[in-house]
Amino acid sequence: MKKSLGFLIVLFVLAGCSTTPSPVTSIPEKPAPQGTYQTDGPGLHPPANMADIPDAIPKWEPLNKFANRPYTAMGKVYIPDVSNKPYKVQGIASWYGRKFHNQKTSIGDIYDMYGMTAAHPTLPIPCYVRVTNLANHKSVVVRVNDRGPFKSDRVIDLSYTAAWKLGYVNHGTALVEVERVFP
């Protein structure tokens, strides 16, 4: 009985090895732009009117009591600045797209890669910032509603549409200026 059971197991394993793999019909493989995930990008049906998607409009909102507490990510402690101080910094921006699309942000919003939003490690959330691509001087206003990016060389992570409007979606990253704006 043991010999026949062992024979059957070997037979099933060998039969599994002899099958022809089915062709991949989902996402064609191609190199991902630097600074993006292999599975990130615009999705199969991006809006035809991305240029017409309006910037976020700053308004007064209460700060989220959970997302503005000190936290640890990737071994580093972050302390959100919940003051109303001005903020202006230059650095590298990246973007995030379909990998996080329809998932909850740090404040519980559903992330929309076609919205005008961003992730920042320490700015109060929600808040609003103007992001300017220093290479082409294009500028957008986004609502910060998530935490990240957690790479030490990045200052902000933008939605796909915001990065597209700034002209760096194909490069993955860009040198930007981030300035907090108030209503």
C-alpha positions in Angstrom: 0.0 0.0 0.0 2.8 2.4 0.9 4.6 1.7 -2.4 1.5 2.3 -4.5 0.8 5.6 -2.6 4.4 6.8 -3.2 4.1 5.8 -6.8 0.8 7.8 -7.2 2.4 10.9 -5.6 5.4 10.7 -8.0 3.0 10.2 -10.9 1.0 13.3 -9.9 4.1 15.4 -9.5 5.5 14.3 -12.9 2.1 14.9 -14.5 2.1 18.4 -13.2 5.5 19.1 -14.6 4.4 18.0 -18.1 1.6 20.5 -18.5 2.1 23.5 -20.8 1.9 26.8 -18.9 -1.1 28.9 -19.9 -0.2 32.2 -21.6 -0.3 35.4 -19.5 -3.2 37.5 -20.6 -3.2 40.3 -18.0 -0.4 42.8 -17.8 2.3 42.6 -20.5 5.8 42.5 -18.9 7.9 45.5 -19.6 10.5 47.3 -17.5 9.0 49.6 -14.9 10.1 53.3 -14.9 12.6 54.0 -12.1 10.8 54.8 -8.8 7.7 52.8 -9.6 6.5 49.3 -8.7 6.5 46.6 -11.4 2.7 46.4 -11.2 2.1 50.2 -11.0 0.9 52.4 -13.7 -2.2 54.0 -15.1 -4.4 50.9 -15.2 -6.3 49.6 -18.2 -8.8 52.4 -18.5 -7.3 55.7 -17.4 -9.7 58.7 -17.6 -9.6 60.3 -21.1 -9.8 63.7 -19.4 -6.9 63.5 -16.9 -5.7 67.0 -17.9 -9.2 68.3 -16.8 -9.1 66.7 -13.3 -9.0 69.8 -11.0 -6.4 70.4 -8.4 -7.5 69.9 -4.8 -9.1 73.0 -3.3 -7.7 73.8 0.2 -10.4 74.0 2.9 -10.2 73.8 6.7 -10.6 70.2 7.9 -10.1 68.7 11.4 -6.9 66.8 11.7 -7.2 63.0 11.9 -6.6 62.0 15.5 -5.1 58.6 14.6 -2.9 59.5 11.6 -1.2 62.4 13.3 0.3 60.4 16.2 4.0 59.4 16.2 4.6 56.2 14.4 7.4 53.9 13.2 7.8 52.7 9.6 10.7 50.7 8.2 12.6 51.1 11.6 12.4 54.9 11.7 10.3 56.9 14.1 8.2 59.7 12.5 6.6 62.6 14.5 3.9 64.4 12.6 4.0 68.2 12.8 0.5 69.2 13.7 1.2 72.9 13.9 0.0 75.4 11.4 3.5 76.5 10.5 4.4 77.1 6.9 6.3 74.3 5.2 8.5 74.6 2.1 11.1 72.1 1.0 12.8 70.8 -2.1 13.5 67.2 -2.8 12.5 64.1 -4.7 8.9 63.2 -5.4 7.7 59.8 -6.4 4.2 58.5 -7.3 2.0 55.6 -6.5 -0.8 54.1 -8.7 -2.8 51.0 -9.2 -0.9 48.9 -6.6 -2.7 51.0 -3.9 -5.8 52.1 -5.9 -9.0 51.5 -3.9 -7.1 50.8 -0.7 -7.5 52.8 2.5 -5.2 55.7 3.2 -3.8 56.5 6.7 -6.9 58.6 7.4 -9.4 56.0 6.1 -10.1 57.6 2.7 -10.1 55.2 -0.3 -7.1 56.0 -2.4 -8.0 57.1 -5.9 -5.0 57.1 -8.2 -6.8 59.6 -10.4 -7.5 62.0 -7.6 -5.2 64.9 -6.6 -3.8 63.5 -3.4 -0.4 62.7 -1.8 1.4 60.9 1.0 3.8 62.7 3.3 5.7 61.2 6.3 5.2 64.2 8.7 2.9 66.9 7.5 -0.4 67.0 9.3 -3.2 65.1 7.6 -5.3 66.2 6.0 -3.6 69.3 4.7 -2.8 70.8 1.3 0.4 71.4 -0.6 1.5 73.0 -3.9 4.0 70.7 -5.6 6.1 72.2 -8.4 8.3 70.2 -10.7 11.6 72.2 -10.8 12.5 70.9 -14.2 9.5 72.2 -16.1 7.8 74.6 -13.5 4.5 72.8 -13.7 2.6 73.0 -10.5 -0.4 71.2 -8.8 -2.2 71.4 -5.5 -2.9 68.1 -3.7 -4.5 67.0 -0.5 -2.2 65.1 1.8 -4.2 62.2 3.1 -1.7 59.4 3.5 1.7 58.5 5.1 4.8 57.8 3.1 7.0 57.7 1.2 9.4 55.9 3.5 12.5 56.0 1.3 15.0 58.4 2.8 15.6 60.3 -0.4 11.9 61.1 -1.0 9.9 64.1 0.3 6.4 63.2 -1.1 4.5 60.5 -2.9 1.9 61.8 -5.4 -1.1 60.2 -7.0 -0.7 59.0 -10.5 -2.7 61.9 -11.9 -0.7 64.5 -10.0 2.6 63.0 -11.2 1.2 62.8 -14.7 0.2 66.5 -14.6 3.7 67.4 -13.4 5.2 65.5 -16.3 7.3 62.9 -14.5 5.1 59.8 -14.5 7.4 58.0 -17.0 10.5 58.9 -15.1 9.1 57.7 -11.7 10.7 60.6 -9.7 11.3 64.3 -10.1 13.0 67.1 -8.2 10.1 69.2 -6.8 9.3 72.0 -4.3 6.6 71.2 -1.8 4.9 74.1 -0.1 2.0 73.9 2.3 -1.0 76.0 1.3 -3.8 77.2 3.5 -7.5 78.0 2.7 
